[in-house]
Amino acid sequence: IHFNTPRLKLLAEKLPGFLAGKKPDDFFITDKGKPLTSNSINRYLKYLGFPDGFTIHKLRTARGTEMAYNILKDAPFDKGADAKAVNMWVENEMLKVGKELGHISGETVTAATAIANYIDPSVLDDFFRRLNVRPSAKIQKAIDQMGKKD
């Protein structure tokens, strides 16, 4: 999210307050203690004058991208590391993003949806380029879709 308009700057300023005191399993936005649907939140954001296309999904993507960036910057690998080991580590670590964003299939937390939909692919692309390692097919597919979503 580029906080480059007055409303987006206000949102950036207010987000920490929205999250204050929230536990990981708490809903982000509620009405009298009941969670609001994403459609309700999106309509409200539009009513407040946020730009077209600014949705709750963008906030989830911002959170997933921030998490992925912080995880990857502390990766235990150097340039030229073993591609298989790096990819296994990345997919395992992205489970944290999947768990945070609630991507559960049955009783299993999934990283695939987070990688494909809730992490800016440029973060993954930069990571693999920095290590000079080829990403797995799953991650490469997400990176390739980067330009097609915009």
C-alpha positions, 0 to 999 in steps of 0.5 A, spaced: 500 500 500 502 506 498 500 511 503 500 517 498 493 520 499 490 524 505 485 518 506 491 513 506 495 517 510 490 517 515 489 510 515 496 509 516 496 513 522 490 510 525 492 502 523 496 501 530 490 504 534 485 499 530 490 493 532 492 495 539 490 490 544 488 485 539 490 478 539 492 474 533 485 470 533 481 477 534 477 480 528 480 486 526 474 490 525 467 489 529 461 492 530 458 491 537 463 485 538 461 481 531 465 481 525 464 484 519 464 481 512 469 483 507 464 486 503 461 490 508 468 493 510 469 494 502 463 498 502 465 502 508 472 504 505 468 506 499 463 510 502 469 513 506 472 515 499 478 511 499 480 509 491 477 504 487 480 498 488 482 499 495 479 493 499 480 489 505 484 484 501 490 490 500 490 490 508 491 483 508 496 483 502 500 489 506 500 484 512 502 478 509 508 482 505 511 485 511 511 478 514 514 475 508 519 481 508 521 480 515 522 473 515 526 473 508 531 478 511 533 474 516 534 467 512 540 463 514 542 462 507 548 465 503 549 467 495 549 460 491 545 456 497 542 449 495 536 451 491 532 445 494 534 447 501 532 454 500 525 453 497 523 448 502 525 453 508 521 458 504 515 454 503 515 452 511 516 459 513 511 462 509 506 457 513 507 463 518 504 467 513 498 462 512 497 461 519 496 469 521 492 470 515 487 464 516 489 460 510 487 453 513 484 447 508 481 442 513 486 442 519 492 444 515 495 451 515 497 452 507 502 457 505 500 456 497 495 461 498 499 466 502 505 465 496 500 466 491 495 471 493 497 475 500 505 476 499 507 481 494 511 477 489 517 482 488 519 480 495 520 473 493 523 475 487 528 479 490 530 474 495 531 469 490 535 473 486 539 476 492 541 468 493 542 467 486 537 461 487 532 458 482 525 459 486 520 453 486 515 452 480 510 454 485 513 461 487 516 462 480 508 462 478 507 467 483 512 471 481 510 471 474 503 473 475 506 479 478 505 484 472 499 481 470 495 483 477 497 490 476 
